[in-house]
Amino acid sequence: MAKYDYKLKLTVVQEYLNGAGSYVYLKNKYGIKSSTQIDNWVHQYRQFGKDGLHRQLKNKIYSVQ
């Protein structure tokens, strides 16, 4: 299970982009461990849109076919 769900990530990123507060303010408001995590979410959102905030699976399983 992901530590932070998609809805929380999207809310935090949108608040930051709307000027609601700094990384540190939002980190404290939502109980996020590190402001660097928010920076990563903002970067992913800017680069890939909402899809960038979804959890990515590292180990993909392919069928034999």
Long-range contacts (C-beta under 8 A, 24 or more apart in sequence): 2-55, 4-32, 4-37, 6-53, 6-54, 6-55, 9-41, 9-53, 10-45, 10-50, 10-53, 12-38, 12-41, 13-38, 13-41, 13-42, 13-45, 13-53, 16-42, 17-42, 17-45
